[in-house]
């Protein structure tokens, strides 16, 4: 275990706080069998970083403060900031229809007879996951170009709902490229990463390979194994079409610097990088995801013990990342883990740090046996790109089980989730009974009505009922 306090700022306090963080991180790493992890906190203006374990189970080298991880969807917060800066400069409008900037995609949709209405989808819809675009279409069909979205299904009319959409951010990245004439990765690098002094944060393996890099792993029976050729991307890095949605490769200090910029807006040289109107715009909620979370552009916003938090997580094949900010307390927490089960490690560290440094206690949602929900109305098969969901009566009265069924018409599918048992938490939400290998999920739902199918918000994706499964049902 190594620790790194910002001694120039806080002297021995930095080492002590980093040491405490390191103890919590080491315990979580040992409990969940991951090969290593890095974590950091920004407190009272100073950063404290701890690292545990090795970057590669086959060729062990220590995880360092500067070790790079794929940070996945945390990238979306930088893409949204780049768009907001362009809007502040008058180079685009958040209310602009997408077809104004991407006429070629609109023409491709028309030729394909697709359902996307790019004249009705705005830039803000893309950044707040309200576009209705099937968010995982490119991942699961092997698409490598934005033109491959021409036939993507539509989950709901633009602006009429919320469903987490990687594809929406691919389109947002294409808008950035159309406006600037530069690749979105270059815009993020030049407008945000380099001004913040993040010299090693990057988007490609060619850039990352000259630095310490954490390899992806999966954990089975407590043993970590390096994984290769797994996931939607053809190689280790995400392809250019996914850069805006999840392509960033960065260290925990990089994430803390990005979190600090959400507080003061300043670049490394003290100049203003993110003006207050831009920060306010991206942090302000525009749609409710569930009872615990609202969505800004595209920050997740929640209240814990009456205090507002903003944050974002990231998942790619073999990596889990968490970034959370407490604006009123000036606290930032970042965790990066290079294993498929890293979410539990990130959760443990985040909860400890929020209580230790901000006095906030996160709690799992719990079932409410007094809630009367017609669970029979939710039984059925729900279609999503990441695998169909079979919902059946559960083992106990007042419960449901959800089984993930791989789709046979997809070029890539993630490993199926474990069978999950749900029980009502309130009239609009179900909650996981037990952890089933990961953090507890809160599942928003709507039963079928006279003019619409029922739906679940599963993994932040809206999935609809009334379809026949296309895969082979696993044995339970």
ZALUM-11399 format. One record per residue (C-alpha): residue in one letter; x, z, y; residue number from 1. Coordinates in nm, 4 decimals, decimal comma, padded with zeros to 6 digits, m for minus. Each point is the difference from the previous one (the first is absolute). Last residue first. Layout:
N
{"A"; {X; Z; Y}; NUM}
...
//
This chain:
476
{"X"; {m03,2166; m01,2593; m02,1415}; 476}
{"X"; {00,0917; m00,3437; m00,1350}; 475}
{"X"; {00,0645; m00,2535; 00,2729}; 474}
{"X"; {m00,2685; m00,2527; 00,0944}; 473}
{"X"; {00,1210; m00,3531; m00,0210}; 472}
{"X"; {m00,0262; m00,1789; 00,3309}; 471}
{"X"; {m00,2649; m00,1928; 00,1879}; 470}
{"X"; {m00,2445; 00,2831; 00,0604}; 469}
{"X"; {m00,3511; m00,1131; 00,0807}; 468}
{"X"; {m00,1069; 00,0602; 00,3577}; 467}
{"X"; {m00,2718; 00,2142; 00,1597}; 466}
{"X"; {00,2108; 00,2325; 00,2120}; 465}
{"X"; {00,2222; m00,0477; 00,3038}; 464}
{"X"; {00,3508; 00,1249; 00,0749}; 463}
{"X"; {00,1073; 00,1135; 00,3462}; 462}
{"X"; {00,3721; 00,0685; m00,0008}; 461}
{"X"; {00,1360; 00,3344; 00,1284}; 460}
{"X"; {00,1262; 00,0802; m00,3517}; 459}
{"X"; {m00,3609; m00,0319; m00,1069}; 458}
{"X"; {m00,2619; m00,0155; 00,2752}; 457}
{"X"; {m00,2982; m00,0447; m00,2288}; 456}
{"X"; {m00,2821; m00,2504; 00,0345}; 455}
{"X"; {m00,3634; m00,0612; m00,0828}; 454}
{"X"; {m00,1375; m00,3473; 00,0415}; 453}
{"X"; {m00,2010; m00,0967; 00,3087}; 452}
{"X"; {m00,3522; m00,1026; 00,1002}; 451}
{"X"; {m00,2262; 00,2422; m00,1840}; 450}
{"X"; {00,2705; 00,2618; m00,0301}; 449}
{"X"; {00,2854; 00,0786; m00,2372}; 448}
{"X"; {00,1548; 00,3450; 00,0435}; 447}
{"X"; {00,2615; 00,0505; 00,2732}; 446}
{"X"; {00,3277; 00,1732; m00,0739}; 445}
{"X"; {00,2966; 00,1850; 00,1499}; 444}
{"X"; {00,2614; 00,1115; m00,2507}; 443}
{"X"; {00,2237; 00,2985; 00,0781}; 442}
{"X"; {00,3071; m00,0110; m00,2185}; 441}
{"X"; {00,2119; 00,2947; m00,1131}; 440}
{"X"; {00,3726; m00,0785; m00,0022}; 439}
{"X"; {00,1395; m00,1506; m00,3203}; 438}
{"X"; {00,0252; 00,0333; m00,3774}; 437}
{"X"; {m00,3673; 00,0435; m00,0814}; 436}
{"X"; {m00,0329; 00,2632; 00,2755}; 435}
{"X"; {m00,2984; 00,1978; m00,1209}; 434}
{"X"; {m00,3604; m00,0794; 00,0849}; 433}
{"X"; {00,0321; m00,2858; 00,2487}; 432}
{"X"; {m00,2432; 00,0082; 00,2872}; 431}
{"X"; {m00,3167; m00,1926; 00,0731}; 430}
{"X"; {m00,1224; m00,0644; 00,3515}; 429}
{"X"; {m00,3127; m00,1040; 00,1865}; 428}
{"X"; {m00,2513; 00,2815; m00,0691}; 427}
{"X"; {00,2758; 00,2586; m00,0365}; 426}
{"X"; {00,2867; 00,0824; m00,2388}; 425}
{"X"; {m00,1641; m00,1564; m00,3022}; 424}
{"X"; {00,2007; m00,0038; m00,3256}; 423}
{"X"; {00,2641; m00,2427; m00,1261}; 422}
{"X"; {00,1959; m00,0318; m00,3254}; 421}
{"X"; {00,2906; m00,2448; m00,0051}; 420}
{"X"; {00,1305; m00,2060; m00,2915}; 419}
{"X"; {00,3667; m00,0609; 00,0735}; 418}
{"X"; {00,0665; m00,2842; 00,2419}; 417}
{"X"; {00,0701; m00,3392; m00,1533}; 416}
{"X"; {00,3514; m00,1412; 00,0455}; 415}
{"X"; {m00,0060; m00,2436; 00,2914}; 414}
{"X"; {m00,1361; m00,3487; m00,0599}; 413}
{"X"; {00,1725; m00,3340; 00,0514}; 412}
{"X"; {m00,0977; m00,3622; m00,0647}; 411}
{"X"; {m00,3675; 00,0888; 00,0153}; 410}
{"X"; {m00,2898; m00,1438; m00,2010}; 409}
{"X"; {00,0318; 00,2479; m00,2880}; 408}
{"X"; {m00,0942; 00,2952; 00,2176}; 407}
{"X"; {00,1336; 00,3394; m00,1063}; 406}
{"X"; {m00,2672; 00,2668; m00,0643}; 405}
{"X"; {00,0271; 00,3303; 00,1889}; 404}
{"X"; {m00,2195; 00,2766; m00,1402}; 403}
{"X"; {m00,2059; 00,2248; 00,2280}; 402}
{"X"; {m00,1829; 00,3004; m00,1435}; 401}
{"X"; {m00,3044; 00,1583; 00,1597}; 400}
{"X"; {m00,1083; 00,3619; 00,0346}; 399}
{"X"; {m00,3187; 00,2018; 00,0574}; 398}
{"X"; {m00,0352; 00,1053; m00,3606}; 397}
{"X"; {00,3386; 00,0111; m00,1739}; 396}
{"X"; {00,1857; m00,2718; m00,1896}; 395}
{"X"; {m00,0743; m00,2579; 00,2653}; 394}
{"X"; {m00,2679; m00,2660; 00,0271}; 393}
{"X"; {00,1630; m00,3415; 00,0399}; 392}
{"X"; {00,1817; m00,1973; 00,2697}; 391}
{"X"; {00,2056; m00,2982; m00,1191}; 390}
{"X"; {00,2385; m00,1102; 00,2750}; 389}
{"X"; {00,1354; m00,3554; 00,0020}; 388}
{"X"; {00,3683; m00,0523; 00,0695}; 387}
{"X"; {00,2185; m00,0317; 00,3106}; 386}
{"X"; {m00,2035; m00,2890; 00,1386}; 385}
{"X"; {m00,3181; 00,2050; m00,0001}; 384}
{"X"; {m00,3306; m00,0164; m00,1813}; 383}
{"X"; {m00,2177; 00,3018; m00,0769}; 382}
{"X"; {m00,1650; 00,0463; m00,3378}; 381}
{"X"; {m00,2985; 00,2285; m00,0356}; 380}
{"X"; {m00,1212; 00,3553; 00,0519}; 379}
{"X"; {m00,0531; 00,0851; 00,3671}; 378}
{"X"; {m00,3793; 00,0224; m00,0171}; 377}
{"X"; {00,0331; 00,2402; m00,2944}; 376}
{"X"; {00,1859; 00,2390; 00,2313}; 375}
{"X"; {m00,3123; 00,0693; 00,2028}; 374}
{"X"; {00,1603; 00,2610; 00,2245}; 373}
{"X"; {m00,1229; 00,3564; 00,0559}; 372}
{"X"; {00,2777; 00,2122; 00,1504}; 371}
{"X"; {m00,0073; 00,3653; m00,1084}; 370}
{"X"; {00,2868; m00,0497; m00,2454}; 369}
{"X"; {00,2365; m00,0756; 00,2902}; 368}
{"X"; {00,3186; m00,1593; m00,1313}; 367}
{"X"; {00,3251; 00,0834; 00,1812}; 366}
{"X"; {00,2163; m00,1661; 00,2619}; 365}
{"X"; {00,3656; 00,1005; m00,0336}; 364}
{"X"; {00,1324; 00,2151; 00,2801}; 363}
{"X"; {00,2557; m00,0624; 00,2721}; 362}
{"X"; {00,1109; 00,3126; 00,1833}; 361}
{"X"; {00,1265; m00,0372; 00,3562}; 360}
{"X"; {00,2362; 00,2457; 00,1685}; 359}
{"X"; {00,2011; m00,2821; 00,1561}; 358}
{"X"; {00,3523; 00,0589; m00,1327}; 357}
{"X"; {m00,0418; 00,1915; m00,3251}; 356}
{"X"; {m00,3574; m00,1084; m00,0782}; 355}
{"X"; {00,0612; m00,3671; 00,0783}; 354}
{"X"; {00,3371; 00,0083; m00,1748}; 353}
{"X"; {m00,1371; 00,1525; m00,3204}; 352}
{"X"; {m00,2872; m00,2454; m00,0157}; 351}
{"X"; {00,2274; m00,2969; 00,0632}; 350}
{"X"; {00,2500; 00,1094; m00,2640}; 349}
{"X"; {m00,2614; 00,0447; m00,2709}; 348}
{"X"; {m00,1812; m00,3230; 00,0892}; 347}
{"X"; {00,3198; m00,2045; m00,0017}; 346}
{"X"; {00,0917; 00,1293; m00,3438}; 345}
{"X"; {m00,3489; m00,0756; m00,1344}; 344}
{"X"; {00,0120; m00,3501; 00,1466}; 343}
{"X"; {00,3321; m00,0699; m00,1706}; 342}
{"X"; {m00,1629; m00,0817; m00,3326}; 341}
{"X"; {00,1197; m00,3629; 00,0054}; 340}
{"X"; {00,3512; 00,1052; 00,0881}; 339}
{"X"; {00,2341; m00,0510; 00,2953}; 338}
{"X"; {m00,1161; 00,2804; 00,2297}; 337}
{"X"; {m00,0068; m00,0009; 00,3809}; 336}
{"X"; {m00,1330; 00,2901; 00,2097}; 335}
{"X"; {m00,0525; 00,0210; 00,3759}; 334}
{"X"; {m00,1412; 00,2845; 00,2089}; 333}
{"X"; {m00,0337; m00,0112; 00,3807}; 332}
{"X"; {m00,0805; 00,3000; 00,2197}; 331}
{"X"; {m00,0604; m00,0056; 00,3764}; 330}
{"X"; {m00,2629; 00,2712; m00,0428}; 329}
{"X"; {m00,2827; m00,1807; 00,1804}; 328}
{"X"; {00,1061; m00,3360; m00,1453}; 327}
{"X"; {00,0060; 00,1104; m00,3657}; 326}
{"X"; {00,1548; m00,3019; m00,1742}; 325}
{"X"; {m00,0080; m00,1055; m00,3649}; 324}
{"X"; {00,2162; m00,2474; m00,1907}; 323}
{"X"; {m00,0203; m00,0303; m00,3788}; 322}
{"X"; {00,1845; m00,2356; m00,2323}; 321}
{"X"; {m00,0331; m00,0885; m00,3675}; 320}
{"X"; {00,2246; m00,2489; m00,1812}; 319}
{"X"; {00,0158; m00,1547; m00,3486}; 318}
{"X"; {m00,2035; m00,3149; 00,0608}; 317}
{"X"; {m00,1191; 00,0486; 00,3581}; 316}
{"X"; {m00,1916; 00,2843; 00,1558}; 315}
{"X"; {m00,0073; 00,1141; 00,3629}; 314}
{"X"; {m00,1729; 00,2806; 00,1840}; 313}
{"X"; {m00,1176; 00,0232; 00,3579}; 312}
{"X"; {m00,0494; 00,2709; 00,2559}; 311}
{"X"; {m00,1818; 00,1481; 00,2929}; 310}
{"X"; {m00,0936; 00,3653; 00,0133}; 309}
{"X"; {m00,2549; 00,1671; 00,2268}; 308}
{"X"; {m00,0335; 00,3789; m00,0082}; 307}
{"X"; {m00,3262; 00,1817; m00,0822}; 306}
{"X"; {00,1371; 00,1569; m00,3186}; 305}
{"X"; {00,1000; m00,3458; m00,1182}; 304}
{"X"; {m00,1547; m00,2947; 00,1822}; 303}
{"X"; {00,0590; m00,3586; m00,1032}; 302}
{"X"; {00,1220; m00,3314; 00,1390}; 301}
{"X"; {00,1406; m00,2792; m00,2168}; 300}
{"X"; {00,2053; m00,2346; 00,2174}; 299}
{"X"; {m00,0869; m00,3700; m00,0014}; 298}
{"X"; {m00,0860; m00,0662; 00,2794}; 297}
{"X"; {m00,2288; 00,3051; m00,0232}; 296}
{"X"; {m00,1761; 00,1099; m00,3158}; 295}
{"X"; {m00,2034; 00,3156; m00,0566}; 294}
{"X"; {00,0607; 00,2329; m00,2896}; 293}
{"X"; {m00,1517; 00,3098; m00,1624}; 292}
{"X"; {m00,3697; m00,0912; m00,0207}; 291}
{"X"; {00,0834; m00,3534; m00,1079}; 290}
{"X"; {00,1475; m00,3161; 00,1511}; 289}
{"X"; {m00,1417; 00,0458; 00,3494}; 288}
{"X"; {00,0622; m00,2830; 00,2463}; 287}
{"X"; {00,1651; m00,0438; 00,3422}; 286}
{"X"; {00,2270; 00,3035; 00,0108}; 285}
{"X"; {00,2464; 00,0252; 00,2925}; 284}
{"X"; {00,3665; m00,0024; m00,1085}; 283}
{"X"; {00,0649; m00,3702; 00,0629}; 282}
{"X"; {m00,1579; 00,0000; 00,3447}; 281}
{"X"; {00,1468; 00,3310; 00,1112}; 280}
{"X"; {00,3479; m00,1149; m00,0954}; 279}
{"X"; {m00,0420; m00,3261; 00,1926}; 278}
{"X"; {m00,1436; 00,1770; 00,3055}; 277}
{"X"; {00,2917; 00,2503; m00,0115}; 276}
{"X"; {00,2653; m00,2679; 00,0145}; 275}
{"X"; {00,1893; m00,0665; m00,3244}; 274}
{"X"; {00,3627; m00,0841; 00,0765}; 273}
{"X"; {00,0620; 00,1905; 00,3222}; 272}
{"X"; {00,3718; 00,0332; 00,0651}; 271}
{"X"; {00,1914; 00,3031; m00,1228}; 270}
{"X"; {00,2821; m00,1966; m00,1640}; 269}
{"X"; {m00,1355; 00,0605; m00,3519}; 268}
{"X"; {m00,3428; m00,1309; 00,0989}; 267}
{"X"; {m00,2693; 00,2321; 00,1294}; 266}
{"X"; {m00,3714; 00,0057; m00,0760}; 265}
{"X"; {m00,0125; 00,3801; 00,0236}; 264}
{"X"; {m00,2061; 00,1103; m00,3005}; 263}
{"X"; {m00,0475; m00,3223; m00,1974}; 262}
{"X"; {00,3691; m00,0731; 00,0599}; 261}
{"X"; {00,0825; 00,3242; m00,1817}; 260}
{"X"; {m00,1784; m00,1336; m00,3073}; 259}
{"X"; {00,2083; m00,3170; 00,0084}; 258}
{"X"; {00,3140; 00,2128; 00,0266}; 257}
{"X"; {m00,1201; 00,2132; m00,2914}; 256}
{"X"; {m00,0560; m00,3132; m00,2076}; 255}
{"X"; {00,3524; m00,1217; 00,0749}; 254}
{"X"; {00,1357; 00,3445; m00,0915}; 253}
{"X"; {m00,1841; m00,0410; m00,3344}; 252}
{"X"; {00,1682; m00,3339; m00,0660}; 251}
{"X"; {m00,1399; m00,3523; 00,0255}; 250}
{"X"; {m00,1079; m00,3164; m00,1824}; 249}
{"X"; {m00,3047; m00,1607; 00,1640}; 248}
{"X"; {m00,2057; m00,2552; m00,1940}; 247}
{"X"; {m00,3456; 00,1557; m00,0082}; 246}
{"X"; {m00,2772; m00,1875; 00,1787}; 245}
{"X"; {00,1953; m00,1969; 00,2590}; 244}
{"X"; {00,2670; m00,1009; m00,2511}; 243}
{"X"; {m00,2440; m00,1069; m00,2724}; 242}
{"X"; {00,0127; m00,3777; 00,0597}; 241}
{"X"; {00,3774; 00,0323; 00,0343}; 240}
{"X"; {00,0347; 00,1169; m00,3581}; 239}
{"X"; {00,0376; 00,3645; m00,0955}; 238}
{"X"; {00,3463; 00,0991; m00,1161}; 237}
{"X"; {00,0939; 00,0657; m00,3605}; 236}
{"X"; {m00,0928; m00,3387; m00,1391}; 235}
{"X"; {m00,3120; m00,2106; m00,0589}; 234}
{"X"; {m00,2243; 00,2440; 00,1920}; 233}
{"X"; {m00,3277; 00,1095; m00,1582}; 232}
{"X"; {00,1418; 00,2847; m00,1973}; 231}
{"X"; {00,2627; 00,0469; m00,2676}; 230}
{"X"; {00,3069; m00,2210; m00,0466}; 229}
{"X"; {00,2241; 00,2986; m00,0482}; 228}
{"X"; {m00,0686; 00,3698; m00,0525}; 227}
{"X"; {00,2685; 00,2684; m00,0242}; 226}
{"X"; {m00,1089; 00,2757; m00,2360}; 225}
{"X"; {m00,0590; 00,3671; 00,0827}; 224}
{"X"; {m00,0650; 00,2449; m00,2843}; 223}
{"X"; {m00,2617; 00,2750; 00,0240}; 222}
{"X"; {m00,2152; m00,1435; m00,2775}; 221}
{"X"; {m00,0073; m00,3326; 00,1836}; 220}
{"X"; {00,1112; m00,0446; 00,3597}; 219}
{"X"; {00,0169; m00,3366; 00,1741}; 218}
{"X"; {00,2903; m00,1007; 00,2166}; 217}
{"X"; {00,0879; m00,2137; 00,3019}; 216}
{"X"; {00,3637; m00,0052; 00,1192}; 215}
{"X"; {00,1000; 00,2007; 00,3079}; 214}
{"X"; {00,2368; m00,1926; 00,2282}; 213}
{"X"; {00,3264; 00,1161; 00,1589}; 212}
{"X"; {00,1110; m00,2814; 00,2292}; 211}
{"X"; {00,1457; m00,3504; m00,0442}; 210}
{"X"; {m00,2985; m00,0964; m00,2159}; 209}
{"X"; {m00,2574; 00,0567; 00,2723}; 208}
{"X"; {00,0596; m00,3142; 00,2062}; 207}
{"X"; {00,0090; m00,2417; m00,2939}; 206}
{"X"; {m00,2850; 00,1936; m00,1608}; 205}
{"X"; {m00,2244; m00,0928; 00,2916}; 204}
{"X"; {m00,2287; 00,1710; 00,2536}; 203}
{"X"; {00,2262; 00,2266; 00,2051}; 202}
{"X"; {00,0738; 00,3495; 00,1276}; 201}
{"X"; {00,3811; 00,0322; 00,0181}; 200}
{"X"; {00,0576; 00,0127; 00,3760}; 199}
{"X"; {m00,2967; 00,2149; 00,0955}; 198}
{"X"; {00,0992; 00,0707; 00,3600}; 197}
{"X"; {m00,3587; 00,0185; 00,1253}; 196}
{"X"; {00,0591; m00,3206; 00,1964}; 195}
{"X"; {00,1150; m00,1574; m00,3289}; 194}
{"X"; {m00,3140; 00,0861; m00,1955}; 193}
{"X"; {m00,2679; m00,0730; 00,2598}; 192}
{"X"; {00,0055; m00,3305; 00,1909}; 191}
{"X"; {00,2922; m00,1689; m00,1760}; 190}
{"X"; {m00,0682; 00,1144; m00,3561}; 189}
{"X"; {m00,3791; m00,0179; 00,0221}; 188}
{"X"; {00,0215; m00,3483; 00,1542}; 187}
{"X"; {00,2543; m00,1113; m00,2589}; 186}
{"X"; {m00,2209; 00,1214; m00,2855}; 185}
{"X"; {m00,2966; m00,1818; 00,1567}; 184}
{"X"; {00,1877; m00,3288; m00,0141}; 183}
{"X"; {00,0389; m00,1491; 00,3506}; 182}
{"X"; {m00,2081; m00,2489; 00,2031}; 181}
{"X"; {m00,1370; 00,2919; 00,1997}; 180}
{"X"; {m00,3754; m00,0640; m00,0030}; 179}
{"X"; {m00,0190; m00,1823; m00,3343}; 178}
{"X"; {00,2356; 00,2489; m00,1643}; 177}
{"X"; {m00,2025; 00,2957; 00,1217}; 176}
{"X"; {m00,3181; m00,1681; m00,1253}; 175}
{"X"; {00,1679; m00,0574; m00,3380}; 174}
{"X"; {00,0801; 00,3702; m00,0159}; 173}
{"X"; {m00,3656; 00,0801; 00,0664}; 172}
{"X"; {m00,0959; m00,2339; m00,2863}; 171}
{"X"; {00,2357; 00,1815; m00,2365}; 170}
{"X"; {m00,1454; 00,3197; 00,1421}; 169}
{"X"; {m00,3481; m00,1019; m00,1081}; 168}
{"X"; {00,1409; m00,0872; m00,3410}; 167}
{"X"; {00,1108; 00,3599; m00,0472}; 166}
{"X"; {m00,3574; 00,1050; 00,0598}; 165}
{"X"; {m00,1427; 00,3508; m00,0240}; 164}
{"X"; {m00,3771; m00,0353; 00,0055}; 163}
{"X"; {m00,2195; 00,1038; 00,2923}; 162}
{"X"; {m00,3396; m00,1366; 00,0915}; 161}
{"X"; {m00,2060; m00,2373; 00,2119}; 160}
{"X"; {00,2760; m00,1205; 00,2335}; 159}
{"X"; {00,0361; m00,3355; m00,1745}; 158}
{"X"; {m00,2757; m00,0515; m00,2606}; 157}
{"X"; {00,0610; 00,1809; m00,3318}; 156}
{"X"; {00,2324; m00,0322; m00,3022}; 155}
{"X"; {00,0962; m00,3638; 00,0578}; 154}
{"X"; {00,1770; m00,1896; m00,2776}; 153}
{"X"; {00,3318; m00,1788; 00,0603}; 152}
{"X"; {m00,0134; m00,3801; m00,0283}; 151}
{"X"; {00,1991; m00,0796; 00,3145}; 150}
{"X"; {00,2298; 00,2964; m00,0590}; 149}
{"X"; {00,2534; m00,2223; m00,1758}; 148}
{"X"; {00,0658; m00,1634; 00,3390}; 147}
{"X"; {00,1720; 00,3250; 00,0985}; 146}
{"X"; {00,2677; m00,0917; m00,2486}; 145}
{"X"; {00,1433; 00,1556; m00,3149}; 144}
{"X"; {m00,3159; 00,0637; m00,2005}; 143}
{"X"; {00,0553; 00,1498; m00,3426}; 142}
{"X"; {m00,3697; 00,0566; m00,0648}; 141}
{"X"; {00,0128; 00,3795; m00,0132}; 140}
{"X"; {00,2220; 00,0627; 00,3002}; 139}
{"X"; {m00,1512; m00,2765; 00,2157}; 138}
{"X"; {m00,3561; 00,1210; m00,0552}; 137}
{"X"; {00,0792; 00,3659; 00,0564}; 136}
{"X"; {m00,1920; 00,0525; 00,3233}; 135}
{"X"; {m00,3102; m00,1963; m00,0831}; 134}
{"X"; {m00,0742; m00,0917; 00,3627}; 133}
{"X"; {m00,2834; 00,2026; 00,1580}; 132}
{"X"; {00,1793; 00,0004; 00,3376}; 131}
{"X"; {m00,0582; 00,3705; 00,0638}; 130}
{"X"; {00,3403; 00,1313; m00,1087}; 129}
{"X"; {00,0840; 00,1362; 00,3482}; 128}
{"X"; {00,2835; m00,2428; 00,0808}; 127}
{"X"; {m00,1842; m00,3088; m00,1257}; 126}
{"X"; {m00,3245; 00,0897; 00,1761}; 125}
{"X"; {00,2005; 00,0496; 00,3197}; 124}
{"X"; {00,1293; m00,3575; m00,0236}; 123}
{"X"; {m00,3581; m00,1178; m00,0222}; 122}
{"X"; {m00,1885; m00,1453; m00,2961}; 121}
{"X"; {m00,3090; m00,1966; 00,1083}; 120}
{"X"; {00,1702; m00,3358; 00,0608}; 119}
{"X"; {00,2076; 00,0594; m00,3119}; 118}
{"X"; {m00,3130; m00,0044; m00,2128}; 117}
{"X"; {00,1459; 00,0384; m00,3474}; 116}
{"X"; {m00,2399; m00,1193; m00,2690}; 115}
{"X"; {00,2060; m00,2803; m00,1442}; 114}
{"X"; {m00,1110; m00,3610; m00,0384}; 113}
{"X"; {00,3603; m00,0925; m00,0668}; 112}
{"X"; {00,0050; m00,2610; 00,2765}; 111}
{"X"; {m00,1619; 00,2427; 00,2437}; 110}
{"X"; {00,2430; 00,2770; m00,0893}; 109}
{"X"; {00,2922; m00,2413; 00,0495}; 108}
{"X"; {m00,1346; m00,0968; 00,3430}; 107}
{"X"; {m00,0193; 00,3661; 00,1021}; 106}
{"X"; {00,3542; 00,0498; m00,1275}; 105}
{"X"; {00,1204; m00,2921; 00,2103}; 104}
{"X"; {m00,1833; 00,1346; 00,3054}; 103}
{"X"; {00,1961; 00,3260; m00,0121}; 102}
{"X"; {00,0164; 00,1381; 00,3545}; 101}
{"X"; {m00,3519; m00,0760; 00,1227}; 100}
{"X"; {m00,1252; 00,0200; m00,3605}; 99}
{"X"; {00,0756; 00,3729; 00,0028}; 98}
{"X"; {m00,2593; 00,0779; 00,2627}; 97}
{"X"; {00,1582; 00,1802; 00,2956}; 96}
{"X"; {m00,1386; 00,3502; 00,0568}; 95}
{"X"; {00,3463; 00,1579; m00,0287}; 94}
{"X"; {00,1108; m00,2492; 00,2624}; 93}
{"X"; {00,3189; m00,2034; m00,0063}; 92}
{"X"; {00,3014; m00,0605; 00,2234}; 91}
{"X"; {m00,1334; 00,2327; 00,2678}; 90}
{"X"; {00,3049; 00,2272; m00,0030}; 89}
{"X"; {m00,2078; 00,2936; m00,1214}; 88}
{"X"; {m00,1353; m00,2272; m00,2754}; 87}
{"X"; {00,3521; m00,0898; m00,1101}; 86}
{"X"; {00,0839; 00,3704; m00,0072}; 85}
{"X"; {m00,3125; 00,0712; m00,2062}; 84}
{"X"; {00,0983; m00,2707; m00,2495}; 83}
{"X"; {00,3481; 00,1497; m00,0401}; 82}
{"X"; {m00,1526; 00,3462; m00,0379}; 81}
{"X"; {m00,2337; m00,1257; m00,2717}; 80}
{"X"; {00,2943; m00,1546; m00,1866}; 79}
{"X"; {00,1889; 00,3279; 00,0325}; 78}
{"X"; {m00,2913; 00,2015; m00,1382}; 77}
{"X"; {m00,0406; m00,2528; m00,2793}; 76}
{"X"; {00,3549; 00,0661; m00,1195}; 75}
{"X"; {m00,1132; 00,3448; m00,1171}; 74}
{"X"; {m00,1626; m00,2211; m00,2615}; 73}
{"X"; {00,3072; m00,0259; m00,2174}; 72}
{"X"; {00,2917; 00,2297; 00,0783}; 71}
{"X"; {00,2509; m00,1718; m00,2272}; 70}
{"X"; {00,2821; 00,2487; m00,0001}; 69}
{"X"; {00,3393; 00,0081; 00,1720}; 68}
{"X"; {00,2485; 00,2852; m00,0340}; 67}
{"X"; {00,1195; 00,1222; 00,3408}; 66}
{"X"; {m00,0603; 00,3689; m00,0686}; 65}
{"X"; {00,1727; m00,0404; m00,3339}; 64}
{"X"; {m00,1269; m00,0323; m00,3580}; 63}
{"X"; {00,2977; 00,0634; m00,2242}; 62}
{"X"; {00,1336; m00,2737; m00,2255}; 61}
{"X"; {m00,1115; m00,0400; m00,3574}; 60}
{"X"; {00,0388; m00,3402; m00,1638}; 59}
{"X"; {m00,2760; m00,0051; m00,2632}; 58}
{"X"; {m00,2295; 00,2581; 00,1633}; 57}
{"X"; {00,0463; m00,1662; 00,3389}; 56}
{"X"; {m00,0116; 00,1542; 00,3477}; 55}
{"X"; {00,0821; 00,3497; m00,1180}; 54}
{"X"; {m00,1402; 00,3457; 00,0589}; 53}
{"X"; {m00,1064; 00,1916; 00,3105}; 52}
{"X"; {00,0136; m00,0659; 00,3734}; 51}
{"X"; {m00,0743; 00,2177; 00,3008}; 50}
{"X"; {m00,0448; m00,0985; 00,3638}; 49}
{"X"; {m00,0530; 00,2067; 00,3158}; 48}
{"X"; {m00,0773; m00,1716; 00,3301}; 47}
{"X"; {m00,0102; 00,1744; 00,3361}; 46}
{"X"; {m00,2589; m00,0297; 00,2786}; 45}
{"X"; {m00,1577; 00,3378; m00,0665}; 44}
{"X"; {m00,0630; m00,1054; m00,3606}; 43}
{"X"; {00,0545; m00,3427; m00,1561}; 42}
{"X"; {m00,0138; 00,0327; m00,3760}; 41}
{"X"; {00,1758; m00,1865; m00,2773}; 40}
{"X"; {m00,0240; m00,0887; m00,3648}; 39}
{"X"; {00,2065; m00,1964; m00,2489}; 38}
{"X"; {m00,0662; m00,0494; m00,3694}; 37}
{"X"; {00,1578; m00,0097; m00,3428}; 36}
{"X"; {m00,0333; m00,0992; m00,3636}; 35}
{"X"; {m00,3635; 00,1117; m00,0301}; 34}
{"X"; {m00,0801; 00,2570; m00,2684}; 33}
{"X"; {m00,3158; 00,1391; 00,1594}; 32}
{"X"; {00,0899; 00,3677; 00,0064}; 31}
{"X"; {00,3705; m00,0620; 00,0662}; 30}
{"X"; {m00,0681; m00,2216; 00,3014}; 29}
{"X"; {m00,2537; 00,2505; 00,1353}; 28}
{"X"; {00,2458; 00,2907; m00,0345}; 27}
{"X"; {00,2807; m00,2002; 00,1612}; 26}
{"X"; {m00,2231; m00,0959; 00,2942}; 25}
{"X"; {m00,1029; 00,3610; 00,0641}; 24}
{"X"; {00,3617; 00,1181; m00,0141}; 23}
{"X"; {00,1141; m00,2862; 00,2201}; 22}
{"X"; {m00,2580; 00,0811; 00,2650}; 21}
{"X"; {00,1250; 00,3571; 00,0164}; 20}
{"X"; {00,3566; m00,1269; 00,0303}; 19}
{"X"; {m00,0993; m00,2455; 00,2718}; 18}
{"X"; {m00,1532; 00,2869; 00,1938}; 17}
{"X"; {00,3119; 00,2126; m00,0406}; 16}
{"X"; {00,2394; m00,2833; 00,0853}; 15}
{"X"; {m00,1907; m00,0853; 00,3159}; 14}
{"X"; {m00,0301; 00,3612; 00,1047}; 13}
{"X"; {00,3786; 00,0328; m00,0212}; 12}
{"X"; {00,0468; m00,2187; 00,3066}; 11}
{"X"; {m00,3157; m00,1394; 00,1527}; 10}
{"X"; {00,0942; m00,3154; 00,1873}; 9}
{"X"; {00,3471; m00,1011; m00,1113}; 8}
{"X"; {m00,0817; 00,1525; m00,3352}; 7}
{"X"; {m00,2657; m00,2590; m00,0808}; 6}
{"X"; {m00,0305; 00,1314; m00,3550}; 5}
{"X"; {00,1158; m00,1954; m00,3032}; 4}
{"X"; {m00,0540; 00,1285; m00,3484}; 3}
{"X"; {00,1359; m00,1080; m00,3348}; 2}
{"X"; {m00,1245; 00,0829; m00,3470}; 1}
//
